[in-house]
Amino acid sequence: MIITFLLCLSPFAMGQLGLDPEDDKDLIDLDLGIALRRVPRQVKALLNKEAKPHIQDLSVKTTIISRYAFTAVSCTMLNRHSAATKGVFQVLIPPTAYVSNFTMIIAGRVYPSEVKPKEKKVKQVKDGNGKSQKDKQGGQSASEMETFQVSVSVPGKNRAVFLLTYEELLQRRLGRYEHVTSLRPLQLVSRLSVDVTIVDGSEITHLEVLPLRNGKSSPGTGAKTQGRPTLPVTTTIKQNKTYCKITFNPNIVQQARIATNGILGDFVVRYDVERELGIGDVQVLNGHFVHYFAPKDLPVVPKNVVFVIDTSASMVGTKIRQTKEALFTILKDLRPNDRFNFISFSNRIKVWQVGQLVSVTPNNIRDAKKFIYMITPTGGTDINGAIQSGSSLLSNYLSSTGDHHNSVSLIIFLTDGRPTVGERKSPSILSNTKSAVQEQFCIFTIGIGNDVDYRLLERMSLENCGMMRRIREDSDASAMLKGFYDEIGTPLLSDIRVGYTEDSVQYVTQNLFTNYFNGSEIVIAGKLTNQSAETLHVQVTASNSDKSIVLETDVALQERERETQRQVEAANAGSVGDDYAERVWGFLSVNDGLKSRLRSHNSQEREEFTKQVTNLSLTYNLLTPLTTMVLETPDALLNETVPNASAATAEPPEDEGQDKPQSLHRNTQQPGKAVRKPVKKAITISKTSADGDPHFVVEFPLSKLTVCFNINGEPGQVLRLVSDHKHSGVTVNGKLIGAPAPANSRKQQRTYFSSIIVVVERPRRAYIEITPRKVILDGKDRLVLPCDTTVAVESDGLGVAIVGRSNVTVTVQGTIGFVVLVHQYKNPAPYQRDHLGFYISNSKGLSKDSHGLLGQFLYQEIGLTELPSNATVDQVPKNISDPLALSTIPISTPSRALKIKDRTVAVVKKTRKIYSGTQTVNCWFVKNNAAKLIDGQYEDYVVSHLFDTGDGPHGTN
């Protein structure tokens, strides 16, 4: 061991490594950022062998402002040799990103770039071996990235500086945003740094930095990290609620321990932010708005899905094995209410269950696995026949069951090739597909490998409200296929329409969406026509299975702009941050235009979209499939420019990468159906109510009298307010909460309603629970709605309409209505509690046998009479009233009493404020917990729990 150690230090050993002790001085110019004595000999050997210019500094800085990422790459190369040497600047960028600027500084001279319209198609740049520049990546995990590459001649003993910026809107997939920084400089770098800053208006609820990703895994596969991931070496995280900064700066030795070839991998940051069901997050800045909509806590909508799988001969081997693995896993994830079927196709088409979609049962899952297991690749590829078979199967099922509106229907189509059997012309296949689908369902397409007509698959999906996903040849197809299914396997909403105040907005991006899937996000942007306007009314309408949902609110524009401005200032992103909202609008408008261009059916329409996208690209200096980047530089310095794959292919896939879950439907209206701001009217309801402490008011329309009373219950008690369980099937209960009484009050404590529940038995059992903060609608599905937003939901005749921070209206079959006022305090006094007020607005559907503290009076008549002058309680006949019900003080003026049924109740005249104090009513007040007014004692109306619907003590409901 000692001899070996000495040999390693000997000149002979150093000579074997190609090192000379004098060579260290040649490395001084590289400015390694670490003492040379601490650099291992193997690393020194690699550096000395470098013939190309050495990268002294590589910096990648990203600022993410509310999901929109600005990335700046700075690279400095040193040619330490005397002769001019070719230097290659290469960066892999996400496929959904657009380059926004590029500048070179060679030997101190600046060479700016300019984005210009693309005049003609550019063939793929190939090297001497006939391979495209993009194919040179070898075994890199860059299958989801595009290449920006420039080669220049760097003069001897000089530097070259490359400055590149690109931007992208992060897509939310499976409940996470993912930002990827590719670190593949192809050599060790003296100083390498990555900075990612995230600033958001909502609280950052999840943040993780993954280990460097360098293999077959790809972004968005849905893979979950097991346990707490190991941070890449030197990674630091600084974070508060809405801000975080992540840095990664390994020195040259630490880089060599990861990879000596300079292919470090992907630096991946995943995060998510807090959200709720309301209309979402609206950002406002400099005359533009961005609307992020990603509701949560929604019931899953059942789906009808047909898997159409390519089993042609080209699928043999790894492709079919990985496809089978993914399908086996997907079968486990199908839900009980889903329906499904499988079709395999080559030159022959095989349907697993002919003429039907089957339910998810153990036997059906078992048989489906057998069908998948027996698949054997053979023959050609009949894409048209397969799509027609799948469409016919799904269309016939929907027609026979009428299940079109209560579920989401889709075809998942997978192929690895081009059509070789049957109809082979793309226009005919697309036309046949559209005729077969007839807007009844969506088609989601997946292509595997390099021999796929991706343009055909993308048009097919875009024209039929779906999206396309590309799986590269060297990717883990099983994981990516399963990940893609996970993205679309949990539909929550369908037929989503987002509208804004009429004449307040213009040039709104896509605002109609066929489906919203769990874990995704809808993003809309537009221009404000009046920047001085105070509010913007936003309305979202959608369907959730058998429920229709309407969300609406007024957005305070000035307040939102101040909040957005604070975010931009916190991000410290400079001028690009100031234009954040406008650039999001430009980014989305370009994407919408590219998709519309791809869907166009004639040359005139295509040309219109081409002009629109080109103009937007030039306005925002974006390198898109319709623009090219020109460098003002001598030909001797610029060898080739490959901005990205989209711009360097003979038939550019214009919309590659734009497969976002929210981009599911063509926007046929711009800026969308105008929304007229509703005129807020005072709610018209009866005076019959229980509000405040709690103060009860009962209106007797037939008698033209109003009566009031108090119930001094105990905290925690549940009071029966309305009971018609046997007839209409409706019961209303309210739970009390306690609070200290105000100073100098006669009461020892106050009580309020903290929860009110409406139980409905028909057509199926359901309940609505209302608190000052949320409303829970639990019937066929469970829906949680916040009280601070405006939303309307209707299902099976049961409706809930919330006016944010104001009231909740519950309707049952259109004949029964209750209004619950929501009382919230910003700075409550010690004796105040957030509470509810209950009002009966429509009692037509309640039977004459209704009971409860309020329900018993709905069809009751009363009379008002006078007691004898100067009468006292003791002088009142026993059949008139209980002595406790009257004052013992002699009455000098005629006293009043109510006659109800066979009882007489003494009353005094009072005034009460109702409807949050907006209206005053005169009423006849009954003391002592309404003794003799109500049937029995108030304690008889105390029930065991909120959901209690049992019969009352008097044989009532």
PARO-284634 format. One record per residue (C-alpha): x, y, z; residue in one letter. Coordinates in steps of 0.5 Angstrom, whole numbers, plus 500, padded with zeros to 3 digits. Layout:
<recs>
XYZA...
</recs>
This chain:
<recs>
500500500M506505502I509503495I503505491T502511495F509513493L508511486L502516485C506522487L512520483S514524476P513518473F506517475A504525473M507523467G502518465Q497523467L500528462G501532467L508536469D509540475P510546471E503545468D500548474D501555472K498554465D491553469L492560473I489563467D482559468L481562475D478556478L475559484G479554488I486554490A490549485L493545490R486543492R484541485V485533484P491531479R485528475Q481534474V488538472K489533467A482534464L483541464L490541461N487537455K482541453E483544446A476548446K475555450P474553457H468556460I470560466Q464562468D457560467L451563471S443561470V439566474K431565474T426569477T419566477I413572479I407568480S409562476R412566470Y419565469A425569467F431566466T438569464A444565462V451568462S457564460C464567459T469563455M477563455L481561449N488560453R491558446H495563441S491561435A483562434A479556437T472554435K467555441G460552442V455555447F450551448Q444551452V438546453L431550454I424547456P420546450P415551452T420557453A421562448Y428565447V427573448S434576447N441573445F448577445T455575444M461579446I467577442I474580444A470586447G466587441R458587442V454583437Y447583438P441579435S435581432E428577432V425577425K420574421P421567418K422568411E423560409K423553412K430552414V433545414K436541420Q443543420V447537420K454535421D459531417G456524419N449526417G446527424K443533427S446538432Q440535437K442528436D449529439K446529446Q448522447G445519453G443526456Q436526460S434532455A428529452S424534454E428540452M430544446E437546444T440553443F447552440Q451557437V459556434S464562434V471563433S474566439V481569438P487567441G488569448K481572448N474571451R467570449A461572453V454569451F448572454L441569453L434570456T428566455Y421566459E416561460E409560464L410554468L405549467Q402546473R401538473R399533478L399539483G406542482R409547478Y416544476E422549474H428545470V435548469T439544465S446544467L450541461R456545459P460539456L466541460Q468543468L466550469V471554473S465558477R458555476L452558479S444557479V439562482D432561483V428566486T420565487I415570489V408569489D402573491G399566495S403562500E408557498I405551501T410546498H417546496L422541494E429541490V430534487L437531486P440532480L436529474R440525469N437519466G431517462K426520467S423526464S419532467P412531468G412524469T408524475G414520479A414522486K420523490T421518496Q422521503G426527503R430528497P437529498T439536496L444537490P451539494V452546496T444548495T441553500T434555501I432561504K424562504Q418565507N411565506K411568499T418568497Y424563497C431563494K435557492I442557490T447552487F454553486N459547486P466548485N470545480I472539484V465538486Q462538479Q468533477A465528483R458529479I460528472A467529469T464530462N460536464G454533464I451535471L444534469G437538471D437542477F429541478V425545483V418543485R413548488Y406549489D402555492V395556497E389556493R381555494E375554490L373561489G375565482I382564483G388569483D387575479V394579478Q393586475V399591473L400596468N393595464G394588464H391582468F393575469V387570472H390564475Y384559476F385552480A380550484P380545490K376540494D371538488L368531487P371527482V367527475V366520473P369518466K368514460N375512457V377508451V384506450F386505443V393502443I398501437D400494437T404494430S410490429A414497430S412496437M416490439V421490445G421495450T416499447K410494448I413492454R413499457Q406500455T403494458K407496464E403503464A396500462L397495468F398500473T393505470I388499471L389500478K387507478D380507475L375509480R369505481P364510477N368510471D367506465R372503460F374499454N381497450F382497443I389494440S390496432F395494427S393492420N387489424R383492430I381488436K376491441V376487448W369488450Q365489443V359494443G360497450Q364500456L364496462V364498469S370497474V369491477T375486480P373481474N373486469N380488471I382481471R380480464D382487462A389485464K389478460K387482454F393487455I398481457Y396477450M397483446I403481440T406486436P405485428T403488422G402495420G399501423T391503421D391510425I384512421N381505423G383505430A380512431I374510428Q373504432S374508438G370513436S364509434S364505441L364511445L359515441S354509441N355508449Y353515450L347515446S345509449S346511456T344518456G351519460D353525456H352530461H354527468N361524466S367526462V368522456S375521452L379517448I387516449I390514443F398511443L402510437T409509435D409510427G405513421R399511418P401505413T394501412V388504410G387511410E394514410R392522408K393526414S387531412P382525411S384522417I383529421L376530417S374523419N376524426T372530427K366527423S366521428A367525434V362530433Q364534439E362529444Q368527447F376529447C382525444I388525447F394523443T401520445I407519440G413514442I419515438G422519432N418516427D411519429V407524425D407529431Y403534427R398529425L397527433L397534435E392537430R387531432M388532439S387540438L381539434E378534439N379538445C385534447G392535448M398531445M404528449R411526446R415520449I422520446R425514444E430514450D425516455S422511460D415510456A412507462S413512467A411518462M405514459L402513467K404520468G400523462F394519465Y395521472D394528469E388527465I385521470G381526475T377530471P373535476L370540472L367541465S364546460D368552463I367559461R370565464V367572463G369579465Y365585466T362588459E367593456D372593461S377588458V379586451Q384581447Y382576452V386570451T383563451Q377563456N373557454L375550456F372543455T375540462N379542468Y383536471F385535478N392538479G392543473S391550472E387555468I391561466V387567462I390574461A387580458G388588457K384593461L380598457T379603463N385603468Q382607473S376603474A375600481E373593480T373588475L367583475H369576474V364570473Q366563472V361558470T362550470A359543471S361538476N358531474S350533475D352540478K352547475S357551478I357559478V363563481L363570481E366576485T368583484D376584484V378591487A383593481L387598485Q388594491E390588486R395592483E398594489R399587491E402585484T407591485Q409589491R411582488Q415585483V419589487E420583492A423579486A428585484N427583477A428590474G424592468S422585465V418584472G415591471D412588464D410581468Y403581466A403584459E409579458R404573460V399576456W403576450G406569451F399566452L397570446S402567442V401560444N393561442D395563435G399558434L394553436K389556432S394556426R395549426L387548427R386552421S383549415H384554409N390558407S387564408Q385563415E392560416R395566413E391571418E394567424F401567422T401574421K398575428Q403570431V409574428T407581430N406578437L413575437S416581434L413586439T415582445Y422579441N420572442L424567438L417562436T416557430P414563426L421568427T428567426T434570430M439574426V446576429L450582426E457578426T462576421P461570417D468567420A465568427L458565426L458558424N451556425E445558429T440552432V435557436P431551438N428544434A422548432S425553428A430548425A426543422T423543415A416542417E416546424P412543429P409550431E405548437D410543440E410543448G404547448Q400541451D397544457K391541461P388548461Q389548453S383544451L378548447H378552441R376559443N371561438T369568442Q374573443Q374576448P369571450G361572452K361579456A359579463V354584465R356586472K349584476P346589480V346588487K339588490K337587497A334580498I327580499T325575504I320574510S321577517K321570520T328569522S333567528A339572528D343575533G343573540D339569538P333573537H327570533F322574529V315570527V311574521E304571521F301574514P294572515L293575522S298581520K302581526L309580528T311576534V318576537C322572542F329570545N331563546I337563552N340557550G347554553E353554548P353547545G346546544Q343544538V336547536L331545532R329551527L324547522V322540522S318537516D322531515H316526514K313530508H317535504S323531507G327538510V330539517T333545519V338545526N342550529G348550533K349555539L356558541I357562547G361569548A361573554P356579555A357586554P359590560A353592565N349587561S343583565R345577561K351573564Q353570557Q351571549R349565545T349565537Y348560531F355558529S353552525S346551521I345545517I339543512V338536511V334534505V331527504E329527497R330525491P336523495R339524502R343530502A345536507Y348543507I352545513E353552513I359556518T361563518P367561514R365555509K359551506V359544505I354541500L354533501D350529497G352525491K359528492D362532497R363540495L366545500V365552498L368558502P364564504C368569502D367568495T361568490T359562487V352558485A351550485V345546483E344539483S338535483D334540485G338542491L341549490G346553494V348560492A353564496I354572496V361573498G362575506R354576506S349571505N348564503V341562500T339555500V333552495T330546495V326543489Q324551487G319551493T323551499I328557500G332559506F337565507V343565512V346571513L354571515V356575520H364576520Q368581524Y375584522K376586529N371583534P370585541A370580547P363579546Y362578539Q363572535R363570528D356567527H350566522L342569522G337564519F331567515Y325563511I325566504S320561501N315556505S311554499K314547499G313546507L307542509S302544514K305539519D311543519S314544526H320547530G322553533L320557527L316552523G310551527Q308558526F308557518L301556517Y298558524Q293564526E294568532I289574535G291580539L287581545T287586551E288584558L283587564P285594566S290594572N290587572A296583575T299577573V295574580D289576577Q289573570V286567570P290561569K287559562N290565560I297565561S302562566D304567572P311567570L309569563A306576565L309582569S308582577T308590576I300593576P299595569I296602569S294602561T290596558P295590557S296586550R296578550A296574544L291568543K294562539I291555539K288555546D293559550R293566551T300569552V302576555A306581550V309587550V311592544K318592542K322594536T327589532R333590527K333584522I337583515Y344586519S341592522G338594515T331594517Q327595523T320591525V315592530N313586534C310583540W315581545F314574549V318573555K321567558N324563552N317564549A313560554A306558552K307561545L311555543I309548544D312545550G318548553Q324551549Y328545552E324540547D327543541Y334541543V336535539V342531540S346533534H346537528L344531523F338529528D331529524T327525529G320526531D319532536G315531543P309533540H308528535G310533530T315532525N
</recs>
